[in-house]
Amino acid sequence: MDLATARDLSIILLAIEIFILVLVPGAIFYFSIKGLRQGQKWLKITGLPEAQRYTRLVADKSNEYSAKIADPFIKVDTVTIQTRKTARATWSGLRSRRQRSKHV
């Protein structure tokens, strides 16, 4: 085996090694990109509409239950404010009436 033959064999061996080293990551990238495309297609057709439907359902139920929980507190607060304003108006009306009767 002379030097030229060894050189040719080493170039062939190096080309095979590079082909194998590039082939494995290339196959991994190819199938990962293919899977990502299928995943995006699934998201557009099925995934996102289902997620939006469940999100809307959760939002509606949250609003419904928060209204049920907050309504009694709002009603009590409203009645309290109305009572205070009525008492103040009554008290100030009586006070102004008393002051008018003293001046006459």
N, C-alpha and C positions, 0 to 999 in steps of 0.2 A: 504494500500500500504506500504509495508515494504521497507527497504533500498536496498535490492538486486533488486527489481523491478524498483525502481527509478533509480538505477545505470544503469540497462539494457536499460530503456527508454531514459535516457540521452545520453548513448552511441549511440543508434539508431538515436536520434535527431541530435547529433553531426555529425554522418556519413552522414545524409541527407543534413545538412547544408554545409559540406565540399564538398559533391558531387555537390550541386548546385553552390557553389562558384567556383569550378574548372570547371564545365561544361560551364559556360558563357564565361570565357576567352578562354577556349579550343575551343569552337565553333567559337569564333572570330578569333583566330589564324588559325584554320583549313580553314575557308573560305577566310581569307586574303592570306594564302599561295596558296590556289587553284586559287585565282584571279591573284596572281603574276605569277604563272606558265602559266596561259592562256595569260597574258600580254606578257611574254617572248616569247611564241609561236607566238603571233601576230607580235611582233617586228621582229622575225627572218623571218617570211613569208612575211609580208606586210610592216611593219613600216620602218625598216631600208633601204630596197631597195628604197622605195619611198623617204625617207629622202636623200639618196645618190643621187637619180635622181635630186631632187630639188636643192641640194647643187651644183651639177655639172652644172645645168642650170644657177644658180646664178653666179658661177665662170666664165662660158663662156661669159655670158652677161656683167659681170663686165670687163673682159678683152677686149671685143669688144668695149664697150663704152669708156673705158680709152684710148684705142688706137685711137678712133675717136677724143677724146678731146686733146690728147697729140700730135698727128701728125702735126697740124699746128705750134705748138710751136717748135717742133723738126725741121721742115723744115725751119722756120725763123732763128733758131739758127744755122743751118747748112749753110745757105746762108750767114749769118753774119760772121761766122768764115771763110768761103771761101773768102769772100770779103776782110776781114782783112789780111788774108795770101797773097792774090794776091796783095793788096796794099803794104804790107811790102816788098814782093819780088820785086815788080816794083820799089819801092823807093830805096831799097838797090842796085838793079841793076843799076839804074841811078846814085846813089852816087858812086858806084865803077867805073862806066864808066867815070864819071867826074874826079875822082882821077887818073885814068889811063891816061886820056888825059892831065892832068897837068904835069905828070912826063915825058912825051915824048917830 
